[in-house]
Amino acid sequence: MLENDYYGDRFRWFVGVVKDVGDDKARVKVRIFGIHPTENLVDVSNDDLPWAMVVYPTTAGQTSGGMASHALVEGSWVVGFFVDGEDSQQPVVLGSINGGPGSTNLSPPDPITIQQAMMFSTTTSNPAQTSINNPNQVQTLSPTTTSSSQLSGSDNRSKSYNFFWEKLASQGNVTGDRKCIVAAIIGNFMVESGDGINPQAYNGNDLGEASFGIAQWRTGKYDRATPFFKFCGYSNITLPPNLPPLEQQLDFIWQEFNSTEKHAFNNLLTQTNIQDAVAAIIGYERDGSYKNGIVDRTNPIYLSKLAKARGVLSTMSYTGTLGTPTS
């Protein structure tokens, strides 16, 4: 029996490269950019990749009890989607695409718009980019981050509060309570990285994976750490005290809100009370209280984030330059 997650309003697409073809010639394993690391095959080997179903034309006439075959081979570039939406564990290949003459198994295909969409920039024509040999060396890509002088506030909590308040003020489609929404965001990051929202927060064993920064972006099967570091201009994952600064981490969260995590963000924008706003930001974070698209509101993680968010709601307000705070 299919779960509700297999029904249609949480569409998540991907681009990837075929790494294995099943003996039945009906399934493939795809290394997906933005999820499966391409430069580190230890954390997620090709054997660890999930089997993807392949869509066929209606002329194939396949039935549930029959088998059809495809012409995909290892190295084929494909585009597809996840039938289980936000859980993103059951991929389906819709078709193949031309990776371009410069594409390889370790770099995204052309056109460049696909590279940008998947937040992967190993191959770039930026003349400022240099060869990286030191794994902790910072790589100059295309800086898109906010300078520290533009973050107003006396500490990391107030800087983060002001950052999201101002971003939401310019968003234009906030139908919920902005104070509740921002309080939920800050409360979430206080639990993830400490009350002071520490950008150098690190956990070497977060549910069996390493996690980094104020949102504790994890490596592993559904890698969100690699896009984070690459967005911030790092060529490799690095450890404290060399994690990206707060302003870069906030910019990456905002980038996620408006791209890969847009569904969770749009849901957050509609919340009118602190309880629902906390549940909505957990839909972005997907911590231990989140399973199959549902937040368990009896879970200690949810209750901890709710307590922090309530504290923010009652004690903090906007202190930037936009004028008198309004909800």
Summary of the structure (lengths in Angstrom):
residues: 327
radius of gyration: 20.9
end to end distance: 43.4
largest distance: 65.4
contacts: 980
relative contact order: 0.13
helix: 32%
strand: 16%
